[in-house]
């Protein structure tokens, strides 16, 4: 498993533990769950979170800046995803040594973008985090 995939799986478990979605390692979900995907897959579910990793920036042989985008879609209004992003921030933003893998020493949010509701009444947010670690 690549370091990027290890990080996405660890983050999916953290989201699950903090009631920000449901993570199943099998990747099989009933359509009514707020599923968490670590493969970049965008499902046809009404509610889901997809974790995507842009390329890792390596500084020398050991230091690395890992980045993960959390793209979340929910039924509701703008407040629904704004609250979700706020809860994610309470779990991850400006944390030292969390998650405790890949020598991560610092985690922070660096951007957030909200999307208006689609024709099905689903609103979305893309939240980007960086994780300073080691490879």
C-alpha positions as CSV (number, residue, x, y, z in Angstrom):
1,X,0.0,0.0,0.0
2,X,1.4,3.4,-0.9
3,X,1.9,6.0,1.8
4,X,-0.9,8.1,0.3
5,X,-3.3,5.2,0.5
6,X,-2.2,4.5,4.1
7,X,-3.0,8.0,5.0
8,X,-6.4,8.0,3.3
9,X,-7.4,4.8,5.1
10,X,-6.2,6.2,8.5
11,X,-8.2,9.3,7.8
12,X,-11.3,7.3,6.8
13,X,-11.1,5.5,10.1
14,X,-10.8,8.8,12.0
15,X,-13.9,10.1,10.1
16,X,-15.8,7.0,11.0
17,X,-14.8,7.2,14.7
18,X,-16.0,10.8,14.8
19,X,-19.4,10.1,13.1
20,X,-18.4,12.1,10.0
21,X,-19.3,9.2,7.8
22,X,-19.2,5.4,7.6
23,X,-16.0,3.6,6.5
24,X,-16.1,-0.1,5.5
25,X,-12.9,-1.7,4.4
26,X,-14.8,-3.9,2.0
27,X,-16.0,-0.7,0.2
28,X,-19.5,-2.2,0.0
29,X,-22.2,0.2,1.3
30,X,-26.0,0.3,1.3
31,X,-27.2,3.4,-0.6
32,X,-28.6,5.1,2.6
33,X,-25.2,5.3,4.4
34,X,-22.9,8.3,4.3
35,X,-20.1,6.1,2.8
36,X,-16.4,7.0,2.9
37,X,-14.3,6.1,-0.1
38,X,-10.5,6.1,-0.2
39,X,-10.1,5.3,-3.9
40,X,-11.2,8.7,-5.3
41,X,-14.4,7.0,-6.5
42,X,-17.4,9.3,-6.8
43,X,-20.5,7.2,-6.2
44,X,-24.1,7.9,-7.1
45,X,-25.1,7.9,-3.5
46,X,-26.9,11.0,-2.1
47,X,-24.4,11.2,0.8
48,X,-20.8,10.3,0.7
49,X,-17.2,11.4,1.3
50,X,-14.4,10.7,-1.1
51,X,-10.7,11.1,-0.1
52,X,-8.4,12.0,-2.9
53,X,-4.6,12.5,-2.7
54,X,-2.9,15.1,-4.9
55,X,0.8,14.2,-5.6
56,X,3.0,14.2,-2.5
57,X,5.7,16.8,-2.4
58,X,9.0,15.4,-1.2
59,X,11.7,17.5,0.2
60,X,14.9,15.5,0.0
61,X,14.9,11.8,0.8
62,X,12.8,11.7,3.9
63,X,10.6,14.8,4.4
64,X,7.2,14.9,2.7
65,X,4.1,17.0,2.4
66,X,1.1,14.8,2.0
67,X,-2.2,16.4,0.9
68,X,-5.7,15.0,1.0
69,X,-8.9,16.4,-0.4
70,X,-12.1,15.5,1.5
71,X,-15.0,15.9,-1.0
72,X,-18.3,15.5,0.8
73,X,-21.8,15.5,-0.6
74,X,-24.9,15.6,1.7
75,X,-28.7,16.1,1.3
76,X,-29.7,19.5,2.8
77,X,-28.7,23.1,2.6
78,X,-25.4,25.0,2.8
79,X,-25.5,24.7,6.6
80,X,-25.3,20.9,6.3
81,X,-21.9,20.8,4.7
82,X,-20.6,23.9,6.5
83,X,-21.3,22.1,9.8
84,X,-19.6,18.9,8.4
85,X,-16.5,20.9,7.5
86,X,-16.5,22.6,10.9
87,X,-16.6,19.2,12.6
88,X,-13.8,17.9,10.4
89,X,-11.8,21.0,11.4
90,X,-12.3,20.3,15.1
91,X,-10.9,16.8,14.5
92,X,-7.9,17.6,12.2
93,X,-7.0,21.2,11.9
94,X,-3.8,22.4,13.6
95,X,-2.9,19.1,15.2
96,X,0.5,17.8,16.1
97,X,1.4,14.2,15.5
98,X,-2.1,13.3,14.2
99,X,-2.8,10.9,12.7
100,X,0.1,9.0,14.2
101,X,1.4,7.4,10.9
102,X,4.1,8.3,8.3
103,X,5.9,10.5,10.8
104,X,3.3,13.2,10.6
105,X,4.2,16.1,12.8
106,X,1.6,18.7,11.7
107,X,-1.8,18.8,10.1
108,X,-3.7,21.8,8.8
109,X,-6.5,22.8,6.5
110,X,-5.4,25.0,3.7
111,X,-8.5,25.5,1.6
112,X,-12.3,25.0,1.5
113,X,-14.8,25.4,-1.3
114,X,-18.6,25.0,-1.0
115,X,-20.8,24.0,-3.9
116,X,-24.5,24.9,-4.3
117,X,-27.1,22.3,-4.3
118,X,-27.5,20.2,-7.4
119,X,-30.9,19.4,-9.0
120,X,-31.3,16.6,-6.4
121,X,-30.9,18.9,-3.4
122,X,-27.4,17.7,-2.6
123,X,-24.8,20.2,-1.4
124,X,-21.1,19.7,-1.4
125,X,-17.8,20.9,0.1
126,X,-14.2,20.2,-0.8
127,X,-11.8,20.6,2.1
128,X,-8.0,20.3,1.6
129,X,-5.5,19.4,4.3
130,X,-1.8,19.1,4.3
131,X,0.1,16.7,6.5
132,X,3.8,17.2,7.1
133,X,5.5,13.9,7.5
134,X,8.2,11.5,6.4
135,X,8.5,8.9,3.7
